[in-house]
Amino acid sequence: MLREFKLPDVGEGLTEAEIVKWHVAAGDKVEINQTIVEIETAKAVVELPCPFEGVVSALMAAEGETVDVGNPIIAVEDGEGGSGAAGGAATGAPAVSGPGVPAAPAAGGPVPRSAALADDLVPTPPAGGGGTPARQPVLVGYGVKPGATARRPRKTTAPSSPAVPAQPSPVGPTAQVQARPSAASQAPTQAAPVARPAAPARVAVLAKPPVRKLARDLGVDLTTVTGTGPSGSITRDDVHAVAGAVAPAGAAVPAPAGYAVPAGAEREERIPVKGVRKATAAAMVASAFTAPHVTEWLQVDVTATMDAVRRLRELPDFAEVKVSPLLLVAKALLTAVRRYPMVNSSWTGEEIVVKRYVNLGIAAATPRGLIVPNVKEAQALSLPELARALGELTEKARTGRCTPADLTGGTITVTNVGVFGVDAGTPILNPGESAILAFGQVRDLPWVVDGQIVPRKVTTLALSFDHRVVDGELGSYVLRDVGAMLQDPLRMLAWS
Amino acid sequence: MTFDASGGADAPPELVQLLTPEGERVEHPVYDIDLTPEEVRGLYRDLVLVRRVDMEAVALQRQGELGLWASLLGQEAAQIGSGRALTDADMAFPTYREHGVAWCRGVDPVNLLGLFRGVNHGGWDPAEHNFHLYTIVIGSQTLHAVGYAMGIQRDGADAASIVYFGDGATSQGDVNESFIWASVFNAPVVFFCQNNQWAISEPLEKQSRIPLYQRASGFGFPGVRVDGNDVFACLAVTRQALKNAREGQGPMLIEAFTYRMGAHTTSDDPTRYRVAGELEAWKLKDPIERVKAYLFKNQFADQDFFDAIDAEAVDLGRDMRKRCLEMPDPHPLEIFEHVYAEPHALLAEEREQYAAYLASFEGSER
């Protein structure tokens, strides 16, 4: 029979994961505990072992898709006939077929699942209150997203025993008229709270500090609010209800005449902030507002470097690897670090940690956003090894295969903004590092050589550094030396 | 018998080892052991089977059948060696990672899963196995073990207690307090510290400036460092320490120097804080491979034996998986049964309220 594997919560409280790579395809035979898929959660990239033995019937989520915990990701035909066993998953399985990956259940209508399969935290209500939904073991996840589950219906005849008060609905001041026989509560039985005219008699207001702050923020006088919470305390919903009544539909500010909304067109696009974008934003804010940045600029004649790149490409040692100007920029920076180790350090607050190794970060624009993987122990690599490492890292970044280890532990970074056709910029430090070198485009410019104006290959370098660690003198030395090495690559040999 | 507890911060740490990573048997002047081929084969079987138990549990967690699992991968020898040193009368106090010790104490592996599946609070009777329930709080079980040992002392019983903890726990107040109590009361307890080098993401150098076993001398009892990946050495040293404790010589600290090959728990990603090279270096010190090499070299076992053990491991994993999935969910009201040993008025009231709440839903049985 067809069995579905639902995305488990592999890390205590995770709600979703991204499908990184499938190791099997429809039609493949699988064994129990065979690795079938790699997923990436907020915590780690994890391999999932298959819980069933049989033949893969369908992959139910595509690579790159983010799936909610509890949704099925793969269907396996285990070859055992019969139905009703295994939690009744036999007959109600969706008819997914074919080798292709079906569309994400997220966007369109959800993949139709029978009620028997929807064994989320709480069973779905039986139609008309007829049957008894079977409780099923739930071990995937702690919380289920709002909307992902249906609330268990309460019996219409309220029990006479003191029941636990219903949870206040998280949205809106919908009527919370759960009759609560508790004598202590003072008449919380009215319907939705409404703004009342000032009631000076109510002096003692029951509200938790966050609710009080909310009221202050919204300009709501708590003495005018009727509480619907326990013992008549005021809830956030109560405050929102009053605030909403005071300023009805605050968003409905009439648009200026010149901005008439074209019918049927969205005027603004809202992009959820998540994944790499979210991480990038957090890292950049953390860096820009904690480390005092200084940026210095230098224009350099790199004609000799471009010649060197060309000649290196012809050497048999570099036959298998990519030689780019970035390789020599990286090597020059590594050489400069050797001369000025302080620039390869980290500010911790109490101390400056000077690294005796260089994990060289390479900022890479990828389809998923900006990521900065790093070449580990780059100081120990020969030039062909460095070229190979850079090539591999770029390829991994491009295909989205960087592991957490690739992305952490960097000590200094190079960002190659020249590939976008600009001269340079003010790079922002990768958090925890003290310097970052931007490498601009190389273009032909008039340059003065021996008193004559000649066309030369010229680039712009920009070095940002953390002024808590690196002073202007040191930063200038580093940038000057990198420039000098690119102007005359022989210096790299002299200084390494 | 003398113990090198003096050590001193400057002396290089001395590691008791009886079986090298290459499977060569070596002698130690203080600790030695005489094992029959039959006994070695038994230890090998233990090691392989607990690794399989662990592997199956990790897989079950990844499949959503367990909420969490703490893998023992890499620490099998420390656990089997020390676990097999215990007599039936000795009492063991574990952390949440002592699956190998549980195996030695006769706890059915499937019973380890209940806690992690969320269907019970333990799954075995500690008195039946002389193996306490898993302790999640870091280090608190050391106090329990010392208290138990002081009880043994007062009963005049021929037994000792052993308590397991990790390198991170040595920074806990409870552990240090238990050292003091054990020392001044000369309690028959063995402190068995599995130093797996990482307290979640904190390396050992953030826990101690001296080798952990040398801590003992400051409290006034002997400490020794043993190769935690050498099942012979762990067995020999623990056996001797327990014997000393039973004979009234007081506590001892054993630091089993080992490595956590997996994540701290299934919720952890160790690649974020440790380098792959470290893992590779420890792979060469695998606790099982060296016993296998020893058995093979000395012709104490043939390929048929190893194949049979492997087959047994497969069956064990399959059986564990089947019985894990069959574990019944407890009734929601069962939680009230395990709070007090005797009836309690307030609890009874809360139980009734909760029962009424459950009954308020459509389709509920009550």
Interface residues (C-beta under 8 A of the other chain):
Chain A: F5 K6 L7 P8 D9 V10 G11 E12 I32 N33 K43 A44 V45 V46 E47 L48 P49 C50 P51 P125 P126 G129 G131 T132 P133 R135 P137 L139 V140 R152 P153 R154 K155 A158 P159 S161 P162 A163 V164 K376 T403 P404 A405 T408
Chain B: M55 E56 A59 Q61 R62 Q63 G64 E65 L66 G67 L68 R117 G118 T266 S267 D268 D269 T271 R272 V275 A276 R318 R321 D329 E352 Q353 A356 Y357 A359 S360 F361 E362 G363 S364 E365
